[in-house]
Amino acid sequence: MLQKISPSRFLFNGDKLTPRKYFAGAPTKFTTFPLSGKKKPSSLRIKRCIICRIQQLQNSLEDRINPPLVCGRVSPRLLVPDHIPKPTYVESSDVPKISSELQIPDSIGIVKMKKACELAARVLDYAGTLVRPFVTTDEIDKAVHQMVIESGAYPSPLGYGGFPKSVCTSVNECMFHGIPDSRPLQNGDIVNIDVAVYLDGYHGDTSKTFLCGDVDESLTQLVKVTQECLEKGISVCKDGASFKHIGKIISEHAAKYGYNMERFIGHGVGTMIMNLNI
């Protein structure tokens, strides 16, 4: 979690956020996403690698033209047609327990998983084209929601532990699982879009950070190196590869540019959106 000495922030419908803390997107009550685990999942989604050269990023946030993040209003959750199958957690406001079972899909399951992941990737690419100054993250959420349901899928974040939106949008100092709202994106922002879909009984899950307009050179470098770390981590993924090795590859590349990997996290995906976290 990125910490920074600063005046009170105004987040989540105008409420003040106490100094020295940044939320990972939402109130603890319904977005306390467990992020630890030791066992190996059958399929791994390397969650966005959280790497940061803390002092450099803090200086960039201090020097940038844009003011500190102020979140807007959160609109009501969008509806999903009744004919679209929904994950079981949708009916509860509690955060689902992380499955401790090792998911090993059969050949049919692997095909379904690939289709879900391919859809998530297409939706993410589309969402990225919408990132520009004056567009709100709420508008991005609506566009993502529409594309997902038109594909016959369910937007996995919607209703997960009470999460009110169909996609996660994390702007600037919001690290992850940010809630789309009425705040317009500004020139110089960076925004991570986290797309997950539930299709034919399987989840696909992916995210990427996009640049909005003319972005500060240091933040552009941060996003570029983070993407490179992700690609290097993926390149060593194979049957039998250890999480330690994946993390080592990522950490070594980040260090070349003076960054530190604050935490290497991830989780398995399959019939459950999160299982056997690492």
N, C-alpha and C positions, 0 to 999 in steps of 0.2 A: 504494500500500500504506500503510495507516494505521500510524503508528509512535507509540509512547507509552513514556515512561520509567516502568517499573513493576517490581515483583518478578517472579520467575519464575512463569510460568503452567504449569498442569498440563493438557496437552492430549493427545489421542490415546492412549486406554487408560492414562492415568495418567502418561505420560512428561512430563518437564519441558520447557517451551518456554523457550529462552534469553531474557533480558530484551530489551526494546525492539523486539520483532518480533511481528507478527501474521501467521499463515498465512492464505492465501486458501482455507482449508478442508482441505487435505490435504498429505501429504508431497510434496516436490518430485519424487521418483522417478516417480510415476505421475500427478501432476496438474500437470505443468508445461505448462499450456495456452498455446500461443503466442497472443499478443494483439496482434500488429502486422501491418500489411500496407498496401498503398497502392492496389491496384486496386479498382475498383467491382464488387461482386457484383450478380448479376441480381435477387436478392431480399435484403432487409436485415432482419435482426432487430436492432433497437437494443437491445443488451444493457443491462441495468439501468444507468442513469446513476449513476456513482460520484461523488456530490457530498458534500462534508463541510465543515462549519465546524469545523475540527479542534479548536480550543481549546474551543468550546462542547461538542462531543461528548465530549472528554476530561473536562471538568468534570462532565458528566452521568454518565459512567461512574464517576467518583470519588465522586460524591455519592449515587448511587442506593443503595437498600437491598440489591439483589441483589449477591452477590459476583462477582468476575471469573469469566469463563467457564471451566468445568472440564468437559471432554468425558468422556462415559461409554464404555461398552464397545460395540464394533461387532460386531453379530451376523453370522452367515454370509450370503452373498449368496443371494437368492431365485431359484427356478428359473422358467424360462420354458418353456411347452409346446413340444414339437418342431415342431408344425405352424405355429407363428408364424415368419415370415421374420425373419432376424436380419441386422444390418449386418455387413459383412466384418470390421470391427475387433474383433469380439467374440472371435475366436479367438486374439488376440494381447494380451500385456500391455504392449506398446509403445504410446506415444502416437502416433496416426496423423499422418502428414504432412498439413499443410493443403493442400488442392487449390489449384493456381494457375490452374485452368481457369475461364473465365467460364461459369457455368451459365445458359443461356437456355432455360427449359422451353417446350415447345409447349403448345397449348391443353389437351391431355389432362394434361400434367404440371402445369399451373397448377391444374386441378381437383383433382388428387391432393394437391398442396401445400396447398391450402385445407382439404381434409378433415383432413390431418395437423395443421395449425395449429388448426383448430376443436376437434379432440379434445384437443390440449394445453391449450387455453384452458379447456375444460370440466373437465379433470382438475385444473388449477390452482385453479379456483373451488371445487371439492370439497375439495381439500387445505386451502384457507384456512378452511373451516368447521370443521376439526379442531383449529385452533390455539386452545388454551386451557391454563390452568395445569394441571400434572401429566400432560399428555399428552406422551409422548416423541416425538422426531423419528423414532425407529425405527418407532413405530406409524404415523406419517404415511407413512413409506416403504412399509410393508406395504400400507396402504390405496391408495396411488397405484399400486403395482405391480399389485394385484388389478384395479383399474379399467382400467388400460392393457391388460393381457392379456385381460381379458374383452371388450375392444373389438377384439380381434384385432391389436393393435399390440405393438411391442417398446419397453420403456423405454430410450430412447437412452443415458442416462448409464451404465447397467449394462454394465461391461466396457470402457468407453472408457478406454484407457490403464491398465487394471487397476482402474478405479473400482469399488468393491464394492457400490454401492447403486443403486436405481432412480430416485432423485430427489436433488437437492442441497438441503440445508437449512442455512442460514447464520445463526447466532444471534448477536445483539449485535455484538461486535467482530470476529467472523469475517465477512470481507467477501463472499466468494462461494465456490461449489463446496464447501461444508461437507458432511461425511459424517454422515448420520443415525446416531444412537447411542442409548444407554439413558438419557441425561440427560433428566429431566422438564423441560418448559418451566415457567418461573416467572412469576408475576405481575410485569409490568413489562418482560418481554423483548420484543424485536422479532426477527422471523425471516423471512428471505427464502427463498422456496420456488421452486426452478428446475425446471420440468417440461419434458422433451423426449420426444417419441415418434417412433417409426419405423413408418409405416403405408403399405403398398402402394408401397414403394420411396422414400418421401419422409419427411423429418424435419420436425416442427413443434416450435418451441422458444419458451418464454416464461417469465417469472418475475415475482414481485411480493413486496413486503415486507408482512407482516401484524403487527398489534399483538396482544400476548398480555395480556389483562386490563387493568389500570389502568397505563398507560404514562406515563412522565415527559413533561411538556409539551414540553420541548425535543426529545426524540426523536420525539414525535408530529409536531411541526412538520417535522423533518428528513424523515420518511417522506412527509408530505403534499406538501412542496415537490418532493421527488424524483419523486413520481408526476406532479405537474403538469409537471415538466420532460420526462418521458417523453411525456406527451400532446402537449405543444407540439412536441417533436421529430417525433412521428408526423404531426402536422398539416401539416408542410411536406415530407413525403416524397412524391415524385412522380418520374416519369421525367425524368431530367436534373438533378435536385436534387443539389447537391454535399454531401459529408460535412461540409465546412467550414461551410456554411450551417446544417446541422442542429445542429452543435456550437455555433455562435454563438447560435442561438435558445435552446438549453438553458442555455448559460453566462450569457446576459443575464438570464434569468428567475431563475436561482439567485442571481445577484449582488444582485437586488432584496431578498433576504432575508438577505444577508450571508454566503452560502455561496460556496465555490469548487468548481468542478468539477475534481477531481484528475486525472481522465483520461477521455476520451470514447472508448469502445471498442465494437466490435460485430463481427458476422461474418455472412456470407451463409448461408442454409440452403437445402436442396434435397435432391438425392439423397445428398449428404454433409452431415453435421451441422455441419461448419465448412468454409467455403471463403472465400478472399480476405478475410482479416481486415482491419479498419481500426483 
